[in-house]
Amino acid sequence: MKEKRLKLVAEILAILVVCLVSFVGVYGQNTNKIVNLVKGYDLSKDLKGYRELVFKVSDATEVLDSTGKYIGDTDIITDSSIERASYQKTENKVNSDESLTLENYKKSKTIIEERLKSLNVQDYNISMDTSNGTITLQIPEDEDTEHTISNILQVAKFEIRDSEDNSKVYITNDGIKKLSALYNTTNEGTTVYLQMEFNKDAANKLKELSTGEYVTKESKDDEEDTENTTEEDTTDENAVEEEVNMTSDEESSENNSEVTTETEDSEESETEEEQKKIVIAIDTNEMITTSFDEPINDGIIDLSMNQPSNEADKISDTLRSASTISLLVNSGNMPLTYKITSNNYVKTDITQDALQKTLIVIDLVVVIGLVLFIIKYKLRGLIACIAYIGFMAMDLLIIRYTNTQISIESLVAAIIILAINYTLTFRVLKIQEQDKEKRKLLYNSEAKSWIIKLLPVFIISIIFVFIKWAKIATFGMFMFWGILLSVIYTYLLTRDMLDK
């Protein structure tokens, strides 16, 4: 009996800890501020407002620098900047008339959606005017909104080309198999890499480039020196013969010294030929200009994004930047260039006051239900109340850490879950009124009964989770986790706490 009481006390203490974490939080220092370390709730755009954006197909023209190199367009570079930097505004449109097709409109919309998902933006609405390609997008307002907006319209045109002649493009987006953001930690610090993995055709082209004219000339000279060293012993006799000939023809050699000097100068100028290099670029951003020290046989390039560092914030920012580049290029090259013509924050129709009043009503109903437990079942009723509050705390933590959005629809699901768990707890209290011998049989039959009743709802909730419409998906997520936790929690913890 004493062991059962100690176990009950331990279970109640565990529930109190969970309640403190869920309802109050765990606070600690972060960048000189005291913050709640427990993950916050993810509210849908219907509850916290949203950003509404309009994207139109750009009618801008290309802008070149003084060397004729493309550096942007008139949507990005202002007339004053063009005049100040002596840039050239051309008549070449960034979107040719031939590219303004329904197929390209649809492809652009698909790529934007894929990027939204890769950036973990789930609760969005997107529509398109098929006559002109104009896209309207609504996304939740949060700390990542600006980052999302600044990236989803990037063209993400990938090229490996000659550093001097932009017309010599060797590899484009079609040659990319996958880009990944990686990091490696050594004694010097952490280095972030952008790993570029190419398909078979591009890998063969990369091997050709890395063993051909773009090889670093110092590497070639080193190889030639090595070959000359290994062949030195085998050419001793020839060297002697040459020395004899030079002695016998000494006078002739002196007469032709000027010709010899000119020949040596010519050979030296050939060896000092300018090093050919390639450029790896995404849109107008030339990430690196380099030659190849070694052949690339595996079709993979690891591009360092930073110097080794031990600063967590700097590493995190660099890794985020590399991850963003990866997802943009992996999502595909946008066939059209878009511009933002409208960017507005839309307040939610549901005020904080109305939401708080709704939550207060729900809390009052829960309190009344728990008071009825105590009135009817006394001590067991109090224990059941503690268990029920623990269930609520646990459910809220699961909702937060599974990134389940809270919407109006999910609040309805939450009310249903609270009712289900209340009913299960009540059934456990009823069974506790029976003698010990009947309890096990009653628990088994009750469990089977509730599983049969809840299984169809559980299956429907799983189906809802995979529906793209956020309102339905959030409802399904709440129901899925609520039903699963309710059954397990009631028949493992609540039952054990009351069975003393």
C-alpha angles and dihedrals in degrees: 000000000000091000090053091052092049089050091050091051090050091050092049091049090050090052091050090053091050090048092051092050093046102039101029106020138217114276128205142151120280121172092340093311132103107235138167107262093198113098114259128234119275106227121199121238090256089066103037104026129255145235117250116201134181119206120195129188106262121247092190125131129226123270121209131194125233091279093053094255119146110245104163144304139276092265090064104029117056125221091249091054091048092052095043094050095038093241123164122242109208135195092236109116118221086223113044118215089245091058094057096096135135089244092058092045090055093044091052091051091049092051091049090052091049091051092049090055092046088052089052094249103145105154102068140125120213131179136169138209102225093200095067107004096249110160126204117199133185119192133169118269111242142127092286097050096098091047089052094048093048093054111035093073096049111125090218094204106179121202140169105196145151113287093226104032113048091190090069099083112167105175130022137172090291090067096055119102097178143334119213136184111227137167137203126200123208136159089279093055141266122320122195118216134196104214114205115197116188133201123248098274094045091045090055090049090049090052089050092051094046093052098038137055094329094063113121106260093220087061090052092049091050090052091049091049090051092050091048091050093052092048096046096092093050093054100052094106092050089049091054092049090050091050091052092049092049090052094050092046096041095126092050090050092054092051091053098043093114092054090049091051091051091050092051091049090051092051091047092052090053092053089050092055112145114273112250115224140185129222126221106205139171111199106314093336111103100202097187141353111204151136127229121265092180135022116265105222101161098057093241129120121191108202115195112226099189146007115267107283140177095199108113096204093050092048091048092051092048092047090050090050092050091047091051092051089049096052093045094053093039090054090059141253111300107239091211137038113236132193131204111246098169132028115171136161112227118202119225119254089225110082123212088243093057091047093050092049090052091051091048090054091050090049092050092052090050092049092050090050092050092048088055088055091054094046094050103036103025111198094008088049090054091050089049089052091053090049091048093051088049089054091053091050093048093048092051091051091050090050091053098045095045089055092240110168120231112228136155089267093050090051088058088051090050091055090051091050092050089052092049093050092045090054092048091049090049091052090052090052090051091051090051088064089068125082120270096258094057096044097077093051092046092049092052094048091044092050092051091047094052094044090054091049096045099039095081091048090047092052092048090051090054090052090049091053091064095048110107094221103100095213092058094038094055091048089051093049092052092048093046096053093036096054094042093049094041095056095043095042095047098048096040108034109015092044092048092049093051096042095080 
